[in-house]
Amino acid sequence: MEANVSLESQFIFEHQLLKEYCGRRKPWGKPRGKPRVAPMCAAPQQEVMRKRKSSNERCLLETDSSDDTHDVRGVADNLVQIVDSTPLVQDQIVSQSGVDVIQRLVELLKESGDELNEKIQKDRVLLGYLQSSFSYTVFEQLASAFIGSPMPSQSQNQNADEQKKQIAWTFEMTSRLTALDLQPMNRAMGFGAQYLHQNFAQWIQQNGGWEKVFKRDESDE
């Protein structure tokens, strides 16, 4: 439990931004059932806990030393705009263990629709693989097949637009994974935050932070 808390705190902004992005893409996935109605006597307690959680999240963001924690919504809006207006960048997948299963999942993830969970449930090989082997390594392989490999650091300055597209599509892939009933939403989101931090945080920082890199053009509004 402590390890999970530590991991989330390392990638706090990426995790917060993923939550904001996934909230904008909710209609993509299948509803996860009817919301539970809390007893009236529990309402005051839940309200206290909600306010406490909100306060803690604000504190974590405010203590972050970077300057890119001020406009989560604006960044998420821009990421959505990029995904909706640009095609995927794809690499050829190198033959390796489990590659057929990963390729199948990638193909299904690209099919936006409510049938995603149903199709995975019918595919016993894919279902078993996801239930027993879903890990950060698998997430990396999915990302490579879905959006292409992250660009080498020496070429990133010359390919800012492509870099932003890769980042945006990483958010989109993660949001689609969170829609699956097979894995806890926070697990996929945690892997996504870790992947974004490890592969793109340095470039984001070098270019002025998330808010500057993904600043919306006023002419688009």
Steps between C-alpha positions, in 0.01 A plus 500: 500500500781740589670426167186601308469826694867576436466427128197727463676782686797478261276556198241718673446747216491237227248304709285809562511592132401147398198520731397825336549358152314175573210702635469665160506165320250319725234454229751286305480211744215291627324621817615311806156449649265710706651727765447392857275716715650561843277497810396842624691451824822444303471820297664739752792260551550459123489876449775545761713231332441653156613843617801350675603309185454810285711702743776237497508493119529880488787489747685241292462711189593824673818350646613375159805705401410515131300779338273266306246435777280805452279412204419129503172557318656709226769240436241220492286698254798543268591130522144406402516743208825345375361145517180600321687673219802276432551138390695244695874458445584130478812285499544154360477257791806285555426129544524402865326298768136602538512733200192345334296558814625858531428570134148364545441724801636801311258431215210481745608816682489687169137398453319765701172359624307329776575153357863505616447316829270247335753419228779453752281274714442277197873474422623244754868542416487878529282485810736260676803707403352820638383339823833331573770708333395867488802691628696817431712305249184401313383863513829607338455244223145618443614862480772411249249317280227762544688827451854405397821507700592825683742708296869516601578801719743648245224530239219623722567870449465458123172307530291694751172443316556126472604488863177667608299257289670204666430643843136569414446151364661351811227676698238363262630143518504517880144634509384208286674251728325651802166423331571126517320309774792256529740730682456757778488847349774629731739226392489595132510868593804441721684324218406786267631763741824307544546461124434868434742605773780267393476570128388862471552690828852612411392636162197672656723666760757609241224669301347699785259257665166342414305826495738667255543198271125439476383860508186538293511730200246777562410492131360147553249616759 
